[in-house]
Amino acid sequence: MTQHLIREIEKAYLKSDLPELHPGDTVKVMVRIREGNKERLQGYEGVVLRRSGAGLSATVTVRRVFQGVGVERVFLLHSPMVESIKVTRRGRVRRARIYYMRERSGKAARIREKMGSLNAAAKNADKAAAGKKKEAAPAPVAAASAAPADKTDA
């Protein structure tokens, strides 16, 4: 009975816009940082080593290498200090806890990308958007190249 009450109270604080996270995924976590009376967002991009817990206490451990030193942070997924989490790359690993990444560096630390993932669809959408921008861009370039041609004829 008490577990049921706790879950009902926690429902109000659960975030609904979280992506599906798995070990091996590369994520960008936007964290609120408070400095004095100012508040700003800081991005933390790295590889998900593990996911643990459930409900309001669910956490994710993210590892990144900064200036040659490995840094791991544990984020509460439903914390108000975590603004957003975006999956930038889906990784393919065979373990639920990829602690072996701590001993690896350089090429040995590469993680294969999942084929046919949501990330591939996002990349195609980005390419299509870039293609539309390129179509719009040649018009000013053509006008600029026509102007010097007029000067050479005169």
C-alpha positions as a printed Julia matrix, in Angstrom:
154×3 Matrix{Float64}:
  0.0    0.0     0.0
  2.77   2.48    0.86
  4.62   1.72   -2.41
  1.45   2.55   -4.3
  1.14   5.89   -2.5
  4.79   6.74   -3.14
  4.41   6.02   -6.88
  1.29   8.21   -7.05
  3.14  11.13   -5.44
  6.21  10.64   -7.68
  4.12  10.72  -10.88
  3.81  14.51  -10.65
  7.62  14.91  -10.77
  8.44  12.44  -13.56
  9.6   13.91  -16.88
  7.82  12.62  -19.96
 10.17  13.96  -22.65
 13.21  11.78  -21.88
 14.7    9.77  -24.75
 15.4    6.07  -24.51
 18.94   5.67  -23.15
 21.15   2.59  -23.38
 24.79   1.9   -22.51
 27.05   2.89  -25.4
 24.88   5.81  -26.52
 26.56   9.18  -26.88
 24.41  11.8   -25.21
 24.46  15.52  -24.59
 23.05  16.47  -21.21
 22.14  20.12  -20.69
 22.63  20.9   -17.0
 21.56  24.03  -15.14
 24.52  25.65  -13.41
 23.94  28.28  -10.75
 26.71  30.83  -10.23
 25.81  33.35   -7.57
 22.33  34.56   -8.48
 22.74  33.78  -12.21
 21.71  30.54  -13.85
 23.02  29.17  -17.16
 22.99  25.93  -19.15
 26.1   23.85  -19.62
 26.37  20.89  -21.96
 28.02  17.64  -20.92
 28.58  15.24  -23.8
 29.79  11.7   -23.28
 29.09   7.98  -23.47
 26.47   6.33  -21.26
 28.25   3.74  -19.11
 25.2    2.52  -17.23
 21.64   3.25  -16.36
 20.28   2.32  -12.96
 17.24   2.75  -10.8
 13.63   3.27  -11.72
 11.03   5.92  -11.26
 12.06   9.23   -9.76
 15.45   7.91   -8.62
 16.56   6.69  -12.08
 20.15   7.69  -12.85
 22.5    7.56  -15.8
 26.31   7.57  -15.63
 27.97   9.53  -18.45
 31.72   9.39  -19.16
 33.79  11.75  -21.24
 37.5   12.39  -21.66
 38.48  16.0   -21.04
 42.11  17.08  -21.56
 43.28  13.48  -21.33
 41.46  12.78  -18.05
 38.34  10.61  -17.89
 35.46  12.29  -16.07
 32.27  10.48  -15.06
 29.12  12.16  -13.83
 25.96  10.6   -12.49
 22.78  12.43  -13.46
 19.34  12.0   -11.92
 17.16  11.72  -15.0
 14.13  13.45  -13.48
 16.07  16.17  -11.67
 15.03  19.77  -12.33
 18.75  20.57  -12.77
 18.8   18.43  -15.93
 17.24  20.62  -18.61
 17.35  18.13  -21.49
 19.04  14.99  -22.75
 19.69  14.47  -26.45
 21.02  11.24  -27.96
 23.58  12.18  -30.6
 24.68   8.64  -31.49
 23.38   5.15  -30.75
 26.12   2.71  -29.76
 26.11  -1.06  -30.09
 27.51  -2.86  -27.05
 26.92  -6.29  -25.54
 26.97  -5.36  -21.88
 24.63  -3.5   -19.56
 27.57  -1.9   -17.7
 30.46  -0.88  -19.93
 33.02  -0.18  -17.21
 35.72  -1.64  -19.47
 35.71   1.75  -21.24
 37.61   3.17  -18.25
 40.75   1.27  -19.23
 40.51   2.07  -22.93
 41.67   5.14  -24.81
 42.08   6.23  -28.39
 40.97   3.81  -31.09
 40.38   1.04  -28.54
 37.63   3.17  -26.97
 35.52   3.29  -30.14
 31.97   1.97  -29.98
 30.23   0.65  -33.07
 27.17   2.58  -34.15
 23.81   0.86  -34.33
 22.63   0.6   -37.9
 19.08   1.66  -38.68
 18.8    3.66  -35.5
 16.86   6.84  -34.95
 20.15   8.68  -35.31
 20.44   7.63  -38.95
 17.02   9.13  -39.67
 18.07  12.34  -37.93
 21.27  12.52  -39.99
 19.26  12.09  -43.21
 16.91  14.89  -42.11
 19.94  17.12  -41.42
 21.36  16.35  -44.88
 18.02  17.18  -46.48
 17.87  20.48  -44.6
 21.45  21.25  -45.65
 20.53  20.44  -49.27
 17.65  22.93  -49.14
 20.01  25.59  -47.8
 22.46  24.91  -50.65
 19.67  25.3   -53.22
 18.84  28.73  -51.84
 22.49  29.78  -51.6
 23.51  29.63  -55.34
 21.21  32.51  -56.33
 23.32  35.2   -54.6
 26.53  33.51  -55.77
 25.33  33.6   -59.4
 24.46  37.3   -59.1
 27.88  38.01  -57.58
 29.69  36.14  -60.37
 27.68  37.99  -63.03
 28.72  41.4   -61.7
 32.48  40.94  -62.34
 31.74  39.58  -65.82
 30.03  42.88  -66.71
 33.06  44.83  -65.56
 35.44  42.81  -67.73
 33.3   43.4   -70.83
 33.26  47.18  -70.35
